[in-house]
Structure formats: structure tokens, C-alpha cells
Amino acid sequence: MLLFRSEEHVDRWCEARGVPRGAILSLETGWRLASIWYADRLEPDWRRRTTEEAQSVFDRLGLTGPFWRLR
């Protein structure tokens, strides 16, 4: 994960390094994703999410596009 000031900064960084632009999300959305994703991680009965459950998390947060498609 890399942090940038703006999407324009992302574009300049990618262009300077010859790499394609990947998925971008705000710090707020990143925090919301992490809060949901790791909320139960320390529970004794924790288990890895199924593909459908993970996709549901992405969908609830409005994370769309090919990067976020698991199915």
C-alpha cells in the first residue's frame, strides 16, 4: 500500500516508474475496510472468509472494478 496526496500524484508516480495505476481508495475507505476485515481476527472461532463473504465486504464498501472482483 502506498499513500499519496491526490490522484494526480498517483498518476505522476506511476508514469515516472512505468507502472500501471492500480486500485485507489481513500484513507476513510481503507480504514472502514480494515475495521471490517480484522474485526473478528482475534476471536477463537475465527475462520477465513469465503469468496462470497469477502466479495460482500467489498460490495458494501462500494469497492468496484476488476481489482475488487473475486467471482
N, CA, C and O atoms as CSV, one atom per row, in Angstrom:
chain,resi,resn,atom,element,x,y,z
A,1,MET,N,N,0.842,-1.156,0.000
A,1,MET,CA,C,0.000,0.000,0.000
A,1,MET,C,C,0.896,1.231,0.000
A,1,MET,O,O,1.871,1.324,0.745
A,2,LEU,N,N,0.532,2.157,-0.853
A,2,LEU,CA,C,1.237,3.430,-0.918
A,2,LEU,C,C,0.243,4.549,-0.652
A,2,LEU,O,O,-0.917,4.462,-1.054
A,3,LEU,N,N,0.688,5.586,0.016
A,3,LEU,CA,C,-0.159,6.728,0.311
A,3,LEU,C,C,0.261,7.908,-0.552
A,3,LEU,O,O,1.452,8.171,-0.721
A,4,PHE,N,N,-0.736,8.626,-1.105
A,4,PHE,CA,C,-0.486,9.755,-1.986
A,4,PHE,C,C,-1.369,10.923,-1.592
A,4,PHE,O,O,-2.393,10.748,-0.931
A,5,ARG,N,N,-0.964,12.119,-2.004
A,5,ARG,CA,C,-1.727,13.338,-1.719
A,5,ARG,C,C,-2.995,13.439,-2.552
A,5,ARG,O,O,-4.009,13.966,-2.094
A,6,SER,N,N,-2.931,12.929,-3.785
A,6,SER,CA,C,-4.055,13.094,-4.707
A,6,SER,C,C,-3.954,12.045,-5.814
A,6,SER,O,O,-2.936,11.369,-5.958
A,7,GLU,N,N,-5.021,11.927,-6.584
A,7,GLU,CA,C,-4.990,11.004,-7.717
A,7,GLU,C,C,-3.998,11.475,-8.774
A,7,GLU,O,O,-3.389,10.656,-9.462
A,8,GLU,N,N,-3.834,12.786,-8.905
A,8,GLU,CA,C,-2.837,13.320,-9.840
A,8,GLU,C,C,-1.427,12.887,-9.428
A,8,GLU,O,O,-0.591,12.574,-10.276
A,9,HIS,N,N,-1.182,12.874,-8.133
A,9,HIS,CA,C,0.110,12.428,-7.625
A,9,HIS,C,C,0.315,10.945,-7.956
A,9,HIS,O,O,1.412,10.535,-8.336
A,10,VAL,N,N,-0.730,10.160,-7.813
A,10,VAL,CA,C,-0.665,8.741,-8.182
A,10,VAL,C,C,-0.277,8.603,-9.654
A,10,VAL,O,O,0.617,7.833,-10.003
A,11,ASP,N,N,-0.964,9.360,-10.508
A,11,ASP,CA,C,-0.694,9.284,-11.950
A,11,ASP,C,C,0.749,9.655,-12.262
A,11,ASP,O,O,1.400,8.978,-13.058
A,12,ARG,N,N,1.259,10.717,-11.649
A,12,ARG,CA,C,2.655,11.123,-11.885
A,12,ARG,C,C,3.626,10.051,-11.413
A,12,ARG,O,O,4.596,9.739,-12.105
A,13,TRP,N,N,3.370,9.489,-10.243
A,13,TRP,CA,C,4.237,8.447,-9.687
A,13,TRP,C,C,4.271,7.235,-10.612
A,13,TRP,O,O,5.343,6.709,-10.911
A,14,CYS,N,N,3.108,6.796,-11.064
A,14,CYS,CA,C,3.029,5.627,-11.960
A,14,CYS,C,C,3.740,5.909,-13.279
A,14,CYS,O,O,4.492,5.071,-13.776
A,15,GLU,N,N,3.499,7.084,-13.839
A,15,GLU,CA,C,4.119,7.434,-15.117
A,15,GLU,C,C,5.644,7.478,-14.999
A,15,GLU,O,O,6.351,6.997,-15.884
A,16,ALA,N,N,6.143,8.048,-13.919
A,16,ALA,CA,C,7.594,8.158,-13.719
A,16,ALA,C,C,8.254,6.794,-13.583
A,16,ALA,O,O,9.435,6.645,-13.897
A,17,ARG,N,N,7.513,5.807,-13.123
A,17,ARG,CA,C,8.072,4.471,-12.894
A,17,ARG,C,C,7.636,3.444,-13.930
A,17,ARG,O,O,8.073,2.294,-13.901
A,18,GLY,N,N,6.775,3.868,-14.841
A,18,GLY,CA,C,6.322,2.965,-15.890
A,18,GLY,C,C,5.480,1.811,-15.383
A,18,GLY,O,O,5.549,0.700,-15.909
A,19,VAL,N,N,4.680,2.081,-14.353
A,19,VAL,CA,C,3.822,1.031,-13.812
A,19,VAL,C,C,2.357,1.420,-14.019
A,19,VAL,O,O,2.023,2.605,-14.017
A,20,PRO,N,N,1.488,0.433,-14.197
A,20,PRO,CA,C,0.071,0.751,-14.368
A,20,PRO,C,C,-0.549,1.208,-13.056
A,20,PRO,O,O,-0.138,0.795,-11.972
A,21,ARG,N,N,-1.525,2.052,-13.183
A,21,ARG,CA,C,-2.253,2.533,-11.997
A,21,ARG,C,C,-3.144,1.410,-11.486
A,21,ARG,O,O,-3.866,0.783,-12.260
A,22,GLY,N,N,-3.093,1.163,-10.211
A,22,GLY,CA,C,-3.916,0.124,-9.604
A,22,GLY,C,C,-5.152,0.708,-8.962
A,22,GLY,O,O,-5.572,1.816,-9.294
A,23,ALA,N,N,-5.729,-0.033,-8.049
A,23,ALA,CA,C,-6.926,0.420,-7.347
A,23,ALA,C,C,-6.558,1.542,-6.379
A,23,ALA,O,O,-5.489,1.534,-5.770
A,24,ILE,N,N,-7.462,2.498,-6.254
A,24,ILE,CA,C,-7.256,3.634,-5.352
A,24,ILE,C,C,-8.442,3.715,-4.411
A,24,ILE,O,O,-9.592,3.600,-4.835
A,25,LEU,N,N,-8.157,3.915,-3.130
A,25,LEU,CA,C,-9.229,4.157,-2.183
A,25,LEU,C,C,-8.777,5.213,-1.192
A,25,LEU,O,O,-7.585,5.384,-0.940
A,26,SER,N,N,-9.747,5.913,-0.638
A,26,SER,CA,C,-9.444,6.967,0.330
A,26,SER,C,C,-8.985,6.349,1.646
A,26,SER,O,O,-9.201,5.164,1.900
A,27,LEU,N,N,-8.356,7.163,2.469
A,27,LEU,CA,C,-7.969,6.687,3.797
A,27,LEU,C,C,-9.194,6.251,4.591
A,27,LEU,O,O,-9.150,5.258,5.318
A,28,GLU,N,N,-10.280,6.992,4.451
A,28,GLU,CA,C,-11.515,6.637,5.165
A,28,GLU,C,C,-12.009,5.255,4.749
A,28,GLU,O,O,-12.371,4.440,5.597
A,29,THR,N,N,-12.025,4.995,3.449
A,29,THR,CA,C,-12.478,3.686,2.978
A,29,THR,C,C,-11.497,2.599,3.384
A,29,THR,O,O,-11.914,1.497,3.741
A,30,GLY,N,N,-10.217,2.882,3.335
A,30,GLY,CA,C,-9.213,1.921,3.781
A,30,GLY,C,C,-9.400,1.564,5.245
A,30,GLY,O,O,-9.271,0.402,5.630
A,31,TRP,N,N,-9.707,2.575,6.065
A,31,TRP,CA,C,-9.950,2.345,7.492
A,31,TRP,C,C,-11.205,1.508,7.691
A,31,TRP,O,O,-11.220,0.587,8.507
A,32,ARG,N,N,-12.262,1.831,6.939
A,32,ARG,CA,C,-13.506,1.057,7.047
A,32,ARG,C,C,-13.276,-0.386,6.624
A,32,ARG,O,O,-13.784,-1.305,7.266
A,33,LEU,N,N,-12.521,-0.597,5.559
A,33,LEU,CA,C,-12.210,-1.948,5.100
A,33,LEU,C,C,-11.442,-2.711,6.173
A,33,LEU,O,O,-11.794,-3.843,6.504
A,34,ALA,N,N,-10.403,-2.099,6.712
A,34,ALA,CA,C,-9.596,-2.759,7.748
A,34,ALA,C,C,-10.428,-3.057,8.992
A,34,ALA,O,O,-10.278,-4.119,9.598
A,35,SER,N,N,-11.298,-2.135,9.375
A,35,SER,CA,C,-12.132,-2.328,10.566
A,35,SER,C,C,-13.048,-3.534,10.412
A,35,SER,O,O,-13.227,-4.313,11.349
A,36,ILE,N,N,-13.625,-3.683,9.225
A,36,ILE,CA,C,-14.493,-4.833,8.968
A,36,ILE,C,C,-13.654,-6.101,8.832
A,36,ILE,O,O,-13.960,-7.131,9.432
A,37,TRP,N,N,-12.599,-6.008,8.039
A,37,TRP,CA,C,-11.798,-7.179,7.697
A,37,TRP,C,C,-11.163,-7.839,8.922
A,37,TRP,O,O,-11.117,-9.065,9.018
A,38,TYR,N,N,-10.675,-7.019,9.856
A,38,TYR,CA,C,-9.945,-7.550,11.003
A,38,TYR,C,C,-10.744,-7.538,12.307
A,38,TYR,O,O,-10.193,-7.859,13.360
A,39,ALA,N,N,-12.008,-7.183,12.263
A,39,ALA,CA,C,-12.818,-7.041,13.481
A,39,ALA,C,C,-12.844,-8.307,14.324
A,39,ALA,O,O,-12.815,-8.228,15.552
A,40,ASP,N,N,-12.898,-9.462,13.691
A,40,ASP,CA,C,-13.031,-10.723,14.436
A,40,ASP,C,C,-11.768,-11.573,14.399
A,40,ASP,O,O,-11.799,-12.745,14.775
A,41,ARG,N,N,-10.693,-11.013,13.964
A,41,ARG,CA,C,-9.462,-11.779,13.735
A,41,ARG,C,C,-8.922,-12.478,14.987
A,41,ARG,O,O,-8.310,-13.540,14.878
A,42,LEU,N,N,-9.136,-11.908,16.158
A,42,LEU,CA,C,-8.610,-12.493,17.394
A,42,LEU,C,C,-9.604,-13.411,18.099
A,42,LEU,O,O,-9.309,-13.939,19.171
A,43,GLU,N,N,-10.758,-13.600,17.515
A,43,GLU,CA,C,-11.762,-14.491,18.096
A,43,GLU,C,C,-11.297,-15.947,17.998
A,43,GLU,O,O,-10.708,-16.330,16.986
A,44,PRO,N,N,-11.544,-16.756,19.014
A,44,PRO,CA,C,-11.102,-18.160,18.983
A,44,PRO,C,C,-11.692,-18.956,17.815
A,44,PRO,O,O,-11.059,-19.881,17.305
A,45,ASP,N,N,-12.903,-18.591,17.398
A,45,ASP,CA,C,-13.537,-19.339,16.314
A,45,ASP,C,C,-13.364,-18.654,14.946
A,45,ASP,O,O,-14.115,-18.928,14.010
A,46,TRP,N,N,-12.365,-17.758,14.843
A,46,TRP,CA,C,-12.125,-17.067,13.573
A,46,TRP,C,C,-11.849,-18.073,12.461
A,46,TRP,O,O,-11.210,-19.103,12.673
A,47,ARG,N,N,-12.340,-17.753,11.291
A,47,ARG,CA,C,-12.047,-18.531,10.091
A,47,ARG,C,C,-11.913,-17.570,8.928
A,47,ARG,O,O,-12.449,-16.462,8.946
A,48,ARG,N,N,-11.202,-18.010,7.936
A,48,ARG,CA,C,-11.026,-17.196,6.737
A,48,ARG,C,C,-12.387,-17.000,6.059
A,48,ARG,O,O,-13.207,-17.918,6.024
A,49,ARG,N,N,-12.619,-15.807,5.528
A,49,ARG,CA,C,-13.861,-15.536,4.807
A,49,ARG,C,C,-13.927,-16.348,3.523
A,49,ARG,O,O,-12.911,-16.611,2.880
A,50,THR,N,N,-15.126,-16.732,3.168
A,50,THR,CA,C,-15.309,-17.362,1.864
A,50,THR,C,C,-15.193,-16.279,0.795
A,50,THR,O,O,-15.222,-15.086,1.097
A,51,THR,N,N,-15.062,-16.704,-0.433
A,51,THR,CA,C,-15.014,-15.749,-1.542
A,51,THR,C,C,-16.265,-14.881,-1.542
A,51,THR,O,O,-16.185,-13.669,-1.745
A,52,GLU,N,N,-17.413,-15.494,-1.316
A,52,GLU,CA,C,-18.669,-14.756,-1.312
A,52,GLU,C,C,-18.725,-13.741,-0.168
A,52,GLU,O,O,-19.209,-12.625,-0.354
A,53,GLU,N,N,-18.238,-14.117,0.997
A,53,GLU,CA,C,-18.226,-13.198,2.140
A,53,GLU,C,C,-17.276,-12.025,1.893
A,53,GLU,O,O,-17.605,-10.880,2.205
A,54,ALA,N,N,-16.123,-12.306,1.344
A,54,ALA,CA,C,-15.161,-11.243,1.045
A,54,ALA,C,C,-15.737,-10.298,-0.006
A,54,ALA,O,O,-15.610,-9.080,0.116
A,55,GLN,N,N,-16.366,-10.853,-1.031
A,55,GLN,CA,C,-16.971,-10.022,-2.070
A,55,GLN,C,C,-18.062,-9.140,-1.491
A,55,GLN,O,O,-18.226,-7.992,-1.902
A,56,SER,N,N,-18.810,-9.681,-0.532
A,56,SER,CA,C,-19.861,-8.914,0.120
A,56,SER,C,C,-19.283,-7.701,0.857
A,56,SER,O,O,-19.866,-6.617,0.822
A,57,VAL,N,N,-18.154,-7.882,1.514
A,57,VAL,CA,C,-17.493,-6.761,2.201
A,57,VAL,C,C,-17.119,-5.688,1.189
A,57,VAL,O,O,-17.410,-4.510,1.396
A,58,PHE,N,N,-16.477,-6.083,0.099
A,58,PHE,CA,C,-16.078,-5.115,-0.929
A,58,PHE,C,C,-17.297,-4.390,-1.486
A,58,PHE,O,O,-17.279,-3.170,-1.654
A,59,ASP,N,N,-18.354,-5.143,-1.770
A,59,ASP,CA,C,-19.571,-4.552,-2.330
A,59,ASP,C,C,-20.191,-3.550,-1.369
A,59,ASP,O,O,-20.602,-2.468,-1.789
A,60,ARG,N,N,-20.264,-3.893,-0.086
A,60,ARG,CA,C,-20.847,-2.984,0.917
A,60,ARG,C,C,-20.091,-1.672,0.986
A,60,ARG,O,O,-20.681,-0.622,1.239
A,61,LEU,N,N,-18.784,-1.729,0.762
A,61,LEU,CA,C,-17.960,-0.520,0.834
A,61,LEU,C,C,-17.906,0.231,-0.488
A,61,LEU,O,O,-17.263,1.277,-0.585
A,62,GLY,N,N,-18.576,-0.295,-1.499
A,62,GLY,CA,C,-18.584,0.366,-2.805
A,62,GLY,C,C,-17.291,0.178,-3.574
A,62,GLY,O,O,-16.987,0.966,-4.470
A,63,LEU,N,N,-16.524,-0.850,-3.242
A,63,LEU,CA,C,-15.270,-1.126,-3.944
A,63,LEU,C,C,-15.614,-1.929,-5.193
A,63,LEU,O,O,-15.968,-3.105,-5.115
A,64,THR,N,N,-15.504,-1.283,-6.331
A,64,THR,CA,C,-15.923,-1.879,-7.595
A,64,THR,C,C,-14.763,-1.930,-8.572
A,64,THR,O,O,-13.686,-1.399,-8.299
A,65,GLY,N,N,-14.978,-2.548,-9.673
A,65,GLY,CA,C,-13.962,-2.639,-10.705
A,65,GLY,C,C,-13.250,-3.974,-10.652
A,65,GLY,O,O,-13.408,-4.739,-9.700
A,66,PRO,N,N,-12.466,-4.249,-11.681
A,66,PRO,CA,C,-11.813,-5.555,-11.799
A,66,PRO,C,C,-10.941,-5.942,-10.607
A,66,PRO,O,O,-10.891,-7.117,-10.244
A,67,PHE,N,N,-10.257,-4.987,-9.995
A,67,PHE,CA,C,-9.379,-5.274,-8.866
A,67,PHE,C,C,-10.142,-5.904,-7.716
A,67,PHE,O,O,-9.613,-6.766,-7.015
A,68,TRP,N,N,-11.386,-5.475,-7.518
A,68,TRP,CA,C,-12.178,-5.901,-6.369
A,68,TRP,C,C,-13.106,-7.066,-6.676
A,68,TRP,O,O,-13.845,-7.496,-5.790
A,69,ARG,N,N,-13.098,-7.588,-7.882
A,69,ARG,CA,C,-13.974,-8.702,-8.266
A,69,ARG,C,C,-13.307,-10.027,-7.950
A,69,ARG,O,O,-12.235,-10.327,-8.477
A,70,LEU,N,N,-13.932,-10.816,-7.096
A,70,LEU,CA,C,-13.396,-12.120,-6.712
A,70,LEU,C,C,-14.120,-13.256,-7.400
A,70,LEU,O,O,-13.629,-14.385,-7.423
A,71,ARG,N,N,-15.278,-12.972,-7.958
A,71,ARG,CA,C,-16.045,-14.044,-8.605
A,71,ARG,C,C,-16.440,-13.674,-9.992
A,71,ARG,O,O,-17.091,-14.461,-10.680
